[in-house]
Amino acid sequence: LDEPRILICLLCRQAVRPGRGIETHFRNMHKYTGDKLKAVLSFCDKQGFQDPTKVPLPANGSKAIPQLPKLGG
């Protein structure tokens, strides 16, 4: 079973949509420009990230993902 491949920004812990969503996120939220932004986009282009709004949620009782904050239990 393949694991979902979604991009979680480690700076703000927000799920980021692939394609233009990555550029928009890093440009607007973190003020990345120039070579810094190009490096992020180049890396992300090769990863095959999925749209986080289209990935099914894990089943209840699934193990927590350590990099993500726990909300409400």
C-alpha positions as CSV (number, residue, x, y, z in Angstrom):
1,L,0.0,0.0,0.0
2,D,1.5,3.3,-1.0
3,E,1.7,6.0,1.6
4,P,0.3,9.4,0.7
5,R,2.9,12.0,-0.5
6,I,1.8,15.3,0.8
7,L,4.0,18.4,1.5
8,I,3.9,19.6,5.1
9,C,5.8,22.9,5.5
10,L,8.2,22.4,8.4
11,L,8.3,26.2,9.0
12,C,4.5,26.6,9.8
13,R,3.2,22.9,9.7
14,Q,0.7,23.7,7.0
15,A,-0.2,21.2,4.3
16,V,0.8,22.7,0.9
17,R,-1.0,22.0,-2.4
18,P,1.4,20.9,-5.2
19,G,2.1,22.9,-8.4
20,R,1.5,26.7,-8.0
21,G,0.4,26.1,-4.4
22,I,4.0,25.5,-3.4
23,E,5.3,28.7,-5.0
24,T,2.4,30.7,-3.6
25,H,2.9,29.3,-0.1
26,F,6.6,30.0,0.1
27,R,6.5,33.3,-1.6
28,N,3.6,34.7,0.4
29,M,3.8,33.0,3.8
30,H,7.6,32.9,4.2
31,K,8.7,35.7,1.7
32,Y,11.0,33.4,-0.3
33,T,12.4,34.9,-3.5
34,G,15.2,34.4,-6.0
35,D,17.5,31.4,-5.6
36,K,16.0,30.3,-2.3
37,L,12.5,30.0,-3.8
38,K,13.9,28.3,-7.0
39,A,15.7,25.7,-4.8
40,V,12.4,24.8,-3.0
41,L,10.5,24.6,-6.2
42,S,13.2,22.5,-7.9
43,F,13.2,20.1,-5.0
44,C,9.4,19.9,-4.9
45,D,9.1,19.3,-8.6
46,K,10.8,16.0,-8.3
47,Q,8.7,14.6,-5.4
48,G,5.3,13.9,-6.9
49,F,3.4,15.4,-4.0
50,Q,-0.4,14.9,-3.8
51,D,-3.1,17.5,-3.1
52,P,-3.7,17.3,0.6
53,T,-7.4,18.0,0.1
54,K,-7.8,14.8,-1.9
55,V,-5.8,12.4,0.2
56,P,-8.1,10.2,2.4
57,L,-7.8,10.7,6.2
58,P,-6.1,7.9,8.2
59,A,-8.5,5.5,9.9
60,N,-9.4,6.2,13.5
61,G,-6.8,4.7,15.9
62,S,-4.0,5.1,13.4
63,K,-0.6,5.9,14.7
64,A,0.1,9.7,15.0
65,I,2.5,11.4,12.6
66,P,5.2,12.8,14.9
67,Q,5.9,15.9,12.7
68,L,2.3,17.0,12.9
69,P,0.6,18.7,15.9
70,K,-2.1,16.8,17.7
71,L,-5.5,18.6,17.8
72,G,-8.3,17.7,20.2
73,G,-7.2,14.3,21.3
